[in-house]
Amino acid sequence: MPDLPTPQDAAEAALFSECWDAVLAYADLCTSGSTAAAQLGREAFAHGTREARAAETGPVRSAGRRAARLPRIPLLLTAVRTTAAAWEEEGQGHKLDPDLRLWLNSDKAARYTGPPLTRPLALRGLRDLQQADAELLWLAEVEALPLPVVARRLGLDPATAADELQQVRTLFRDRCHRNHLDTPMDAQCRSYARLLDAVTRSSAADTPGDLSRHLATCVQCAEAAACLRLHGGGLPGALAGGVIGWGGLAYLERRRRAAEVRLGAGRPDRADQATGEPEDGEQKARVARNGLFVAAVLVSVLALGVSLMPFGGSDDDFGARDDAGRQPVADPNPDPPLPSAPTLPPATSKPADDATEDTSKSEKPGKPEDRNRHTEPQGTSSPTEGGESEDPACRVEYDLVNQWPDGFQATVTVTSSKSLDSWRVSWSFRDGQQVGQMWDASVSQDGSRVSATAADYNKSVPAGGDLAFGFLASWRGKNSPPYDFTLNGQDCVKSS
């Protein structure tokens, strides 16, 4: 087990107990191994602690206010990024994630250390909040902690915590709007500033077509839209991406999953938080342990029943029993299944050997009905049907990270069998979904067809390597998974 930082006093010990797991989670994203992650985490924690002490003892401004600074966790996460940049300059870049090294040497990293008015809007807005308000916003939105837990940590009244959080969200939006107007921008962006403010204030307001086209090409205004739109569930992503920088959205997903594991349940719905009584932590843990015990008993009974069954039967029967045996016993929070598309009968029957080949190439085993979950509509060509080659040009994995009533967040990971100097990934949506914001790629959409083009810093992909990007999009009525993925015009095989 790696050595942990040694707190120097009670205040530092409290800081360590609250923040070390977050620091280590981000350090693990930034490095190429667990040993390097522990080393980076220790150095960053020491650096961030010194910075926090200096801010606490710094000069007091007018009206008794100290200089603005980030909350404790994002302050330490920023220290991780700063320490990683120092490693790169000192010749220790081989310990870092290759994508992070590219980012550190790009213009995107320079924004975080450049002139204040050009820094990301979420970073500036969070710094402008009072310390207690900023802590409340970060813990509830990014760390994915339930409001009763946040209230106990910050010494708030659980009965009024939901109202306070809503007020803080509004304050954050106001600060971001003011900072957006203060940001140097060209005439076109300036002409859309007031319209952007009006559209993002109401969930019922439709975005004009010209503004949508502008947001698809202007990173600065797209960041502003994410910070100003409090409805739709995009605020956590705007905070994580704007404050942390590289790996912010990956960190957000890790913290969401960590919160689910700790609490034995998914993130509580905001309406439940506002109206329900706070749940006792011991009761949650007891419920989680009981659920694990019941799951273990059920799986044991199932295994005993399978062992007593006579041999024979079809291959599908064996496949179903094998899949049941592979289900994890100790995971109390399996990821929810992706929304499924309607299964339609194929236009023509497939030979038996082709069907066997498709089944054998499935990367994730599942029941027969699960293997048909993403069947394409009639008339569409899919690389997974019929003449799939032995070595496909690419494999794609689509992950629905989060979904809310009118929007969702997703990531796309493509594995290329050949080395690439640049790439363009395209796919189609079935249900009229519209991509509004994308990171690690630039987006264009023509009807249901979406294309993601490589950014300047991630164009090169080695043979057998992965390229990945994420996006936020809107949906209405139904949100079926996309289909017909291509990489530089070549069909891709869907891995999941």
C-alpha positions in Angstrom: 0.0 0.0 0.0 1.5 3.4 -0.9 2.5 5.9 1.7 -0.2 8.4 2.5 0.3 12.1 3.2 0.9 12.8 6.9 -1.4 15.6 8.3 0.4 18.1 10.4 -2.6 19.2 12.6 -6.3 18.6 13.2 -7.4 20.9 10.4 -5.1 19.2 7.9 -6.3 15.8 9.1 -9.9 16.8 8.5 -9.0 18.0 5.0 -7.2 14.7 4.3 -10.2 12.6 5.4 -12.6 14.6 3.3 -10.5 15.1 0.1 -7.9 12.4 -0.3 -10.1 9.9 -2.2 -11.0 12.7 -4.6 -7.4 13.7 -5.1 -6.3 10.1 -5.7 -9.2 9.5 -8.1 -8.1 12.4 -10.3 -4.4 11.5 -9.9 -5.2 8.0 -11.2 -6.7 9.5 -14.3 -3.7 11.7 -14.9 -1.0 9.0 -14.6 0.0 5.7 -16.3 0.0 3.5 -13.2 -1.1 3.2 -9.6 2.4 3.9 -8.2 2.7 7.1 -10.2 -0.9 8.1 -9.1 0.0 7.7 -5.4 3.1 9.8 -5.9 1.3 12.5 -7.8 -1.5 12.5 -5.3 0.9 13.0 -2.3 2.8 15.8 -4.0 -0.4 17.6 -5.1 -2.0 17.2 -1.7 1.0 18.8 0.0 1.1 21.6 -2.6 -2.7 22.2 -2.3 -2.5 22.3 1.5 0.2 24.9 1.4 -1.9 27.0 -1.0 -5.0 26.6 1.2 -3.0 27.8 4.3 -1.6 30.7 2.4 -5.1 31.8 1.3 -6.4 31.5 4.9 -3.6 33.6 6.3 -3.6 36.1 3.4 -4.6 39.7 3.6 -8.2 40.6 4.1 -9.9 42.7 1.4 -12.5 45.4 2.0 -15.7 44.6 3.8 -13.9 41.8 5.7 -13.7 39.5 2.8 -10.6 37.4 1.9 -9.4 37.0 -1.7 -11.5 34.6 -3.7 -10.4 31.0 -3.9 -11.7 27.7 -4.9 -13.4 25.2 -2.5 -11.2 22.6 -0.9 -11.7 19.7 -3.3 -11.4 21.6 -6.6 -8.4 23.5 -5.1 -6.7 20.2 -4.5 -7.7 18.9 -7.9 -6.2 22.0 -9.5 -3.0 21.2 -7.5 -3.0 17.7 -9.1 -3.1 19.3 -12.6 -0.4 21.9 -11.6 1.9 19.2 -10.2 1.4 17.1 -13.4 2.5 20.1 -15.5 5.6 20.5 -13.3 6.4 16.8 -13.9 6.1 17.4 -17.6 8.5 20.3 -17.4 11.0 18.4 -15.2 11.3 15.4 -17.6 8.9 13.1 -15.7 6.2 13.2 -18.3 6.6 9.4 -19.0 4.7 8.9 -15.7 1.6 10.8 -17.1 -1.2 9.7 -19.3 -0.3 10.4 -22.9 -3.5 12.3 -23.6 -2.8 14.6 -20.6 0.7 15.3 -21.9 -0.8 16.4 -25.3 -3.3 18.6 -23.4 -0.6 20.2 -21.2 1.3 21.3 -24.3 -1.8 22.7 -26.0 -3.6 26.1 -26.0 -6.4 24.5 -23.8 -4.0 24.2 -20.8 -2.7 27.7 -21.3 -6.3 29.1 -20.7 -6.0 28.0 -17.0 -2.9 30.1 -16.4 -3.5 32.9 -18.9 -5.2 36.3 -18.3 -8.1 36.0 -15.9 -10.7 37.2 -18.4 -9.8 34.4 -20.8 -10.1 31.5 -18.3 -13.0 29.1 -18.4 -16.3 30.7 -17.3 -17.1 28.0 -14.8 -13.8 28.5 -13.0 -14.3 32.2 -12.8 -17.9 31.9 -11.7 -17.1 29.4 -8.9 -14.3 31.6 -7.6 -16.7 34.5 -7.4 -19.0 32.8 -5.0 -18.6 32.9 -1.2 -16.6 30.0 0.2 -19.5 28.3 1.8 -21.7 28.7 -1.3 -19.0 27.3 -3.6 -18.5 24.3 -1.3 -22.2 23.5 -1.3 -22.4 23.8 -5.1 -19.4 21.6 -5.7 -20.3 18.8 -3.2 -23.9 18.5 -4.4 -23.3 18.8 -8.2 -19.8 17.3 -8.9 -19.1 15.0 -5.9 -22.7 13.7 -6.3 -23.4 13.6 -2.5 -27.0 13.7 -1.3 -28.1 16.9 0.2 -28.5 15.5 3.7 -24.8 14.4 3.6 -23.7 17.8 2.3 -25.8 19.6 4.9 -24.2 17.6 7.7 -20.7 18.2 6.3 -21.2 21.9 6.0 -23.3 22.4 9.1 -26.5 23.4 7.3 -30.1 22.7 8.2 -31.1 19.7 6.1 -34.7 21.0 5.9 -33.6 24.1 4.0 -30.5 22.7 2.2 -32.5 22.2 -1.1 -33.6 25.9 -1.1 -30.1 27.1 -0.3 -28.7 25.0 -3.2 -31.2 26.4 -5.6 -30.2 29.9 -4.5 -26.5 29.1 -5.0 -27.2 27.8 -8.5 -28.9 31.1 -9.3 -26.0 33.0 -7.9 -23.5 30.9 -9.9 -25.5 31.6 -13.1 -25.5 35.3 -12.4 -21.8 35.4 -11.8 -21.2 33.4 -15.0 -23.5 35.7 -17.0 -21.6 38.8 -15.8 -18.2 37.2 -16.5 -19.4 36.2 -20.0 -20.3 39.8 -20.8 -16.9 40.9 -19.5 -15.0 38.4 -21.6 -13.3 39.7 -24.7 -15.2 38.4 -27.7 -15.8 39.2 -31.4 -18.8 41.0 -32.7 -20.7 37.9 -33.7 -20.4 36.4 -30.1 -21.3 39.7 -28.6 -24.5 39.9 -30.8 -25.6 36.5 -29.4 -24.8 37.2 -25.7 -28.2 38.6 -24.7 -30.1 36.0 -26.7 -28.1 33.3 -25.1 -29.0 34.6 -21.7 -32.7 34.7 -22.5 -32.8 31.2 -24.1 -31.0 29.5 -21.2 -33.2 31.0 -18.5 -36.3 29.0 -19.3 -36.5 25.3 -20.0 -39.5 25.9 -22.3 -37.6 28.3 -24.6 -36.6 27.0 -28.0 -33.1 27.8 -29.2 -33.2 29.6 -32.6 -31.5 27.9 -35.5 -28.9 30.5 -36.0 -27.9 30.4 -32.3 -27.7 26.6 -32.4 -25.4 26.7 -35.4 -23.2 29.3 -33.6 -23.0 27.2 -30.5 -21.9 24.2 -32.6 -18.8 26.1 -33.8 -17.9 28.5 -30.9 -16.3 26.9 -27.9 -16.5 30.0 -25.8 -20.3 30.5 -26.3 -20.9 26.8 -25.8 -19.2 26.9 -22.5 -21.3 29.9 -21.5 -24.5 28.1 -22.5 -23.5 25.1 -20.3 -23.0 27.4 -17.3 -26.1 29.5 -17.8 -28.5 26.6 -18.4 -29.4 25.4 -14.9 -32.1 23.0 -16.2 -31.4 19.9 -18.2 -28.8 18.4 -15.8 -25.7 19.8 -17.6 -24.4 21.9 -14.6 -22.2 19.1 -13.1 -20.4 18.6 -16.4 -20.0 22.4 -16.9 -18.4 22.7 -13.5 -16.1 19.6 -13.7 -15.0 20.4 -17.3 -14.5 24.1 -16.7 -12.8 24.0 -13.3 -10.6 20.9 -13.5 -9.9 21.0 -17.2 -8.5 17.8 -18.7 -10.3 14.7 -17.5 -13.0 16.7 -15.7 -15.9 14.7 -17.2 -14.2 11.4 -16.5 -13.6 12.5 -12.9 -17.3 13.5 -12.7 -18.3 10.0 -13.8 -15.9 8.3 -11.3 -17.3 10.4 -8.4 -20.9 9.6 -9.4 -20.1 5.9 -9.4 -18.1 6.2 -6.1 -21.1 7.9 -4.5 -23.4 5.1 -5.7 -21.1 2.4 -4.2 -20.7 4.3 -0.9 -24.4 4.9 -0.4 -25.7 1.6 -1.8 -28.0 3.5 -4.2 -28.0 5.9 -7.1 -27.9 9.6 -6.7 -31.2 10.7 -5.1 -33.7 12.6 -7.2 -33.7 16.3 -6.4 -37.4 16.2 -5.8 -36.9 13.5 -3.2 -34.2 15.5 -1.6 -36.4 18.5 -1.3 -39.4 16.8 0.1 -38.2 13.6 1.8 -36.7 13.1 5.2 -32.9 12.6 5.4 -31.9 9.0 5.4 -29.7 7.6 8.2 -26.3 6.5 7.0 -26.3 3.3 9.1 -29.7 2.4 7.7 -28.4 2.8 4.2 -25.4 0.6 4.9 -27.6 -2.0 6.5 -29.9 -2.1 3.5 -26.9 -2.4 1.2 -25.5 -5.3 3.2 -28.8 -7.1 3.3 -29.2 -6.7 -0.4 -25.8 -8.2 -1.0 -26.7 -11.1 1.3 -30.0 -11.8 -0.5 -28.2 -11.6 -3.9 -25.6 -14.1 -2.8 -28.2 -16.5 -1.5 -30.2 -16.3 -4.7 -27.1 -16.9 -6.9 -26.1 -19.8 -4.7 -29.6 -21.4 -5.1 -29.5 -20.8 -8.8 -26.0 -22.4 -9.1 -27.2 -25.4 -7.0 -30.3 -25.8 -9.3 -28.1 -25.7 -12.4 -25.8 -28.3 -11.1 -28.7 -30.7 -10.5 -30.2 -30.2 -13.9 -29.7 -33.1 -16.5 -27.3 -32.4 -19.4 -28.8 -31.9 -22.8 -30.8 -29.3 -24.5 -30.0 -26.7 -27.1 -26.9 -24.5 -27.3 -29.1 -21.5 -26.3 -29.9 -23.1 -23.0 -26.3 -23.6 -22.2 -25.6 -20.0 -23.2 -28.3 -18.7 -20.9 -27.0 -20.7 -17.9 -23.4 -19.6 -18.6 -24.5 -15.9 -18.7 -26.3 -16.3 -15.4 -23.2 -17.7 -13.8 -21.2 -14.7 -14.9 -23.3 -12.1 -13.2 -21.3 -10.4 -10.4 -22.5 -11.1 -6.9 -21.0 -8.2 -5.0 -22.1 -5.3 -7.2 -25.1 -3.7 -5.6 -25.4 -1.1 -8.2 -25.2 -2.4 -11.8 -25.3 0.2 -14.5 -28.8 0.7 -15.9 -29.3 -0.8 -19.3 -29.2 1.6 -22.3 -32.5 2.5 -23.8 -33.4 -0.2 -26.3 -34.5 0.1 -29.9 -37.6 -1.8 -31.1 -36.7 -5.2 -32.5 -37.9 -5.7 -36.0 -37.8 -8.9 -38.1 -34.8 -8.9 -40.6 -35.5 -8.3 -44.2 -34.0 -11.6 -45.2 -33.1 -14.7 -43.3 -29.4 -15.3 -42.5 -27.6 -18.5 -43.0 -26.9 -20.5 -39.9 -23.2 -20.1 -40.1 -23.5 -16.3 -40.2 -25.7 -16.3 -37.1 -23.1 -18.5 -35.3 -20.4 -16.1 -36.3 -22.3 -13.0 -35.0 -22.9 -14.7 -31.7 -19.3 -15.7 -31.2 -18.0 -12.2 -31.9 -20.1 -10.6 -29.2 -17.8 -9.2 -26.6 -20.2 -9.1 -23.7 -22.2 -12.3 -23.1 -25.9 -12.0 -22.5 -29.2 -13.7 -22.8 -30.6 -14.3 -26.4 -33.0 -11.4 -26.0 -30.2 -9.1 -24.9 -28.2 -9.9 -28.0 -31.1 -8.6 -30.2 -31.6 -5.5 -28.2 -29.9 -3.2 -30.6 -31.2 -4.7 -33.9 -31.2 -2.0 -36.6 -34.4 -0.9 -38.4 -35.2 -2.5 -41.7 -33.5 -1.0 -44.7 -30.4 0.1 -42.8 -27.0 -1.4 -43.4 -25.1 -2.5 -40.4 -21.5 -3.8 -40.3 -22.5 -6.4 -37.7 -24.9 -8.1 -40.2 -23.9 -10.6 -42.9 -20.4 -10.0 -44.3 -18.5 -8.9 -41.3 -14.7 -9.4 -41.9 -12.4 -11.3 -39.7 -10.6 -8.1 -38.8 -13.0 -5.1 -38.9 -11.5 -1.6 -39.5 -12.9 -0.4 -36.2 -14.9 -1.3 -33.2 -17.1 1.3 -31.4 -18.5 1.4 -27.8 -21.3 3.8 -27.1 -21.9 4.5 -23.4 -25.0 6.4 -22.1 -23.4 8.1 -19.1 -26.4 9.9 -17.7 -30.0 10.8 -18.8 -32.6 13.3 -17.6 -36.0 14.3 -18.9 -34.9 16.3 -21.9 -31.2 15.6 -22.3 -28.4 13.1 -21.9 -24.7 12.7 -21.7 -22.8 10.0 -23.7 -19.3 8.9 -24.6 -18.0 7.2 -27.7 -14.9 5.1 -27.8 -13.6 3.7 -31.1 -10.8 1.2 -31.5 -9.0 1.4 -34.8 -7.2 -1.5 -36.4 -5.0 0.9 -38.4 -2.9 3.9 -37.4 -4.6 7.3 -38.1 -3.3 10.7 -38.8 -6.7 12.2 -38.4 -10.2 10.8 -37.8 -13.9 11.5 -38.3 -16.5 9.4 -36.6 -20.1 9.5 -37.9 -23.4 7.9 -36.7 -27.1 8.2 -37.0 -29.8 8.8 -34.4 -33.3 7.2 -34.7 -35.4 9.5 -32.5 -34.4 13.0 -33.5 -31.7 13.5 -30.9 -29.7 16.8 -31.2 -26.1 17.1 -30.1 -25.6 20.4 -28.3 -22.1 20.2 -26.9 -19.1 18.0 -27.6 -15.6 17.7 -26.0 -12.4 16.2 -27.4 -13.9 16.6 -30.9 -15.8 19.1 -33.0 -19.3 18.3 -34.0 -21.6 18.8 -37.0 -25.1 17.4 -37.5 -27.2 17.1 -40.6 -30.7 15.8 -39.7 -30.1 12.5 -37.9 -26.5 12.1 -39.1 -23.8 13.3 -36.6 -20.1 13.6 -37.3 -17.3 14.1 -34.8 -14.0 15.4 -36.1 -10.7 15.1 -34.2 -9.4 18.0 -32.2 -5.9 19.3 -32.9 -4.4 17.4 -29.9 -5.8 14.0 -30.5 -5.7 13.4 -34.3 -3.0 10.7 -34.2 -4.2 7.2 -33.2 -1.8 4.2 -33.2 -2.9 0.8 -34.7 -5.0 -0.9 -32.1 -5.4 2.3 -30.1 -8.5 4.0 -28.9 -10.0 7.5 -29.6 -12.7 8.8 -27.4 -15.0 11.8 -27.0 -18.2 12.8 -25.2 -21.2 15.0 -25.8 -24.4 16.4 -24.4 -27.6 16.1 -26.4 -31.3 16.6 -26.2 -34.1 14.0 -26.8 -37.9 13.8 -26.7 -40.1 10.9 -26.3 -37.5 8.2 -26.8 -33.7 7.9 -26.7 -32.7 4.9 -28.6 -28.9 4.1 -29.1 -27.3 5.4 -32.3 -26.4 3.1 -35.1 -24.5 3.0 -38.4 -21.1 4.1 -37.0 -18.3 4.8 -39.4 -14.7 5.8 -39.0 -13.3 7.9 -41.9 -16.1 6.4 -44.0 -15.5 2.7 -43.0 -18.2 0.8 -41.2 -17.5 0.0 -37.5 -18.6 -3.0 -35.4 -20.5 -2.1 -32.3 -19.0 -3.6 -29.1 -21.9 -2.7 -26.9 
